[in-house]
Structure formats: structure tokens, C-alpha cells
Amino acid sequence: MTQDLPPRRLAVAPMLDWTDRHYRYMARQITRHTWLYSEMVNAGAIIYGDQDRFLAFNDGEQPVALQLGGSEPADLAKAAKAAENYGYNEVNLNCGCPSPRVQKGAFGACLMNEVGLVADCLNAMQDAVQIPVTIKHRIGIDRQTEYQTLTDFVGTLREKTACKTYIVHARNAWLDGLSPKENRDVPPLKYDYVYRLKQDFPDLEILINGGITTNQQIAGHLKHVDGVMVGREAYHNPMIMRDWDRLFYNGSAAPIEYADLVQRLFAYSQAQIQAGRGTILRHIVRHTLGLMHGLNKARVWRRMLSDAALLKDNDGSLILEAWQEVERANSWE
């Protein structure tokens, strides 16, 4: 199955509470080849909880990766095996999240200070599955500002594990004194560290992440690294992904039209609601609020699809009604 997958040239970052299966369904309608990552799931939740709740995804969602949080090699191995059984194409270990809640569980970014344990985790996961096991991490922790810290971390893992794919958020994680939100903006970006990492480890697949908001920036990074992972911009302005297949994968298919995408989202919402698994319209449309970014009446679209009074009927035709407002207000080629 793996050899038919596109390269990881473009990816949408794992984002807690955002990159669930409903968001990923929408993203997959916009771009065929981009890799999609789940929100981070605690390995224990998969082992002891409702696996369908944490692992189920939509037909046609591949290539899709599951990001795991944890620091117990045996638990991570079990969770990785469950992900493989569900059909995920990759399992990714989170070594970048700075949340205090995550630190309390001794995983996320604080694992960068325990490279031996990270190696044990990656090896246990890889021993359990046939699909690739990858890692997402920062360039350092707290006030570690030397490039040597990053190259030591990656070099050790290269030596001790079979991991070949490193997704590097080009900021430090400050574990003390900054909120998770501030950690996405305040520590300075050091893209040159990630470029240098690729030069020093040409045999590894290196993806860059952090602060990337335009297709021009993506093209610039791809001159230095193997792939680019985009986070918040792909969520708040999903149609940035509309040209990715053509620009970065030599795709020949025409980009999806807004009207076609709206019809698919309507049909999807109706099917999900009628399936009776507890999905309500709000679960789906909350991910679409940025879809009309830059168009006339985008604010009306956002307002209608976040209005509790309109959402209470749980009827996907609200998507069509909101679209009519936008469609009338714009000239289409």
C-alpha cells in the first residue's frame, strides 16, 4: 500500500481539537495528495478507550497519519498497531507539544530532554507495525539555543532507530512561562537550523513546520528541505490548499470549485448526521468557517454557520443557504 502514496512534500499539521475527521474530509476534497495528520491522541486513550472514537476516519482520507502522545514504549506500540489495523499510513510521535497538561504526562516537547527514551519509544512502535513511524519535534527546549542540541537529538535517533522522517517545528518550546498559544508565536523561528539539519543528514527526510502562511513561502522552503507542514493557515484559510496539487505535485486536475465543495460538504453533513453516531451539524461546520476567506460576504457565511439558533435544527441545508449569500455577492469566472 505504501509505495502508491505521494511523497510528504506537503502536509497539514496535527492540531488539537481542529484536525479531526470532519476537517480532514473537507481538506481531502480540496487537495488530493497532501498528507493529513490527526490531532494528537494519547496512546492510553486508544488502548483503554473507544477505539472507533479516536481512530475512525472517512473513506478516501488517505494519505493520513495518526499522531500519538505518550512516553511508555509498550503502550505506544499497542496504539501504533491499532492505528495500522485501522488503515493509517503512518504513525507520528509527538515530541513538540509544550502544553503543561502534556508535560504532566511526561510526553510532548519535554521528551527532547530524554533522547534515549524517545529512541525506545520509536523502536517499540516500529517493531509493532509495517507502516512508517515518524517524529515531530522542536529545535530545542527552553533556552537551548545552540544548533548542536538539535543535531545531537536527531543524530542519536538516526543512530539508534530506523526512523527516517523528522518533522521539525522551527521554534524552541518554552516549557516554563509561556502558554501553548504563546509557544506558537513567541519563540523565534530559526528556519536555517532546519535547512542545516537536512544538509547534515541528507539521508533523512526532513519536513519544516512553523509560521508558514503562503504558497511562495512553501516553494522557498522546498528548495532546502524535503517537505513543508502547514498548520493554522490551512485551518483558517483552507482554500490555500486548492493549488497545492498543481503547484507541488504536478497535478493536472482542475482545482475544486467552491460550488462543488459546498455540495460535497452538504451531502457529507447529511450522511454523518443520519448515521446516528452522535454527530451534529456544528461538529462539521465549525471547521468550514474560514472557507470563504477573501470573498464577499465571507462574514455572513461565518455568522450563519456559527449561529446557535440556526444550527439547532441540525439540517445540513444551512450550508447551502449560507453559500447562496456568498455566491450572489461574488462574480465567478
Phi, psi and omega in degrees: 000323189295324187293342180274356185277148176291159176293161180278053180288322178231142178212150172260127188295151169292126182225120185301131180072358183245308188270056175278184187293333179288317175298315184295327175301312180299313181301321182292334176289334184272322180226131184276327193255341182298139176284136179248138182243138177291165167294159181295134178239132177292132181305321181297326179297325180287320183290317188254353185251199181277104185297323179301320182299320186267338190242341184297139175219171188277150172303140178082006183282338182298152001285129184224138181242145174259127174264128180252144170248140178159170178217010175260110184307318182294319179293318179297323178296316179296317181293321178297319179297319177299319179298317178299318180297329179281345177107011176295149183266352183196150170240132185241134179265127181278113172234034184227345185285128183264007186300135177303325180297320179289319178301323181299326177275007178059041171217184188085213188298328183297342177296340179297341176275357182229068187295330177296318177294319177301317178299317178299319180296311181297319180293319179297318179295314183293327177294335185272341189226162175264339182283160180297142172249125185235174182225143174239127186212173178266179177273350179174176181243138175050237186264019175288106185248354183280140175302329183302326179300316181292313184291329175295317181298307182293320180298320178295316180293323178298322182285324190259351184226172176265006183295128183245349186240121183238119178257116192247113171282117192280040173226158167288157168256120177265108187281345182230124173102348178234142174285164175305322179296315180295329180293344177272351185230323191283308180300135186294146175283137178229074181300328183298332177295320182287321176301316182294325178300317178296321177296320183283334180232068185297340181280348180267153174269118184244123174250145181251144183216149174122111172070020185264122190231353183225158176294330177295319177296318179302311181300321179296316180295324183293349173285344187242334184228174185279333184201165181232132175250125181252136181253260191300327181296324180289341177271311185281340180222067189302332183287358169299335182282352188298329182257003186296319181298318182288315186285323192241353178233010182055033179290146181253349180290145178293141176302148182295141175278149178306315184299320179294319180297317179299317179298320179294320179294323176298309181298319179297315182297318179297316181295319181292320180293317182288341180294341172075026179261019177092002178286133174242165186303322183300325179302328184270309189286343177299335180276352185258002189297331180268006188295328182262018180314126177088353179263156172299142180068018175301326180292324177295316176305311181297317183295314182296321185273004173236011182274113184302323181294321179285327183284340188294337178287345176058042183241119183297345179296346174301327177299317181292321179295318179294322179296322179303321179297317181289316185299319181293331188270357184235150175264133185246137179287000000 
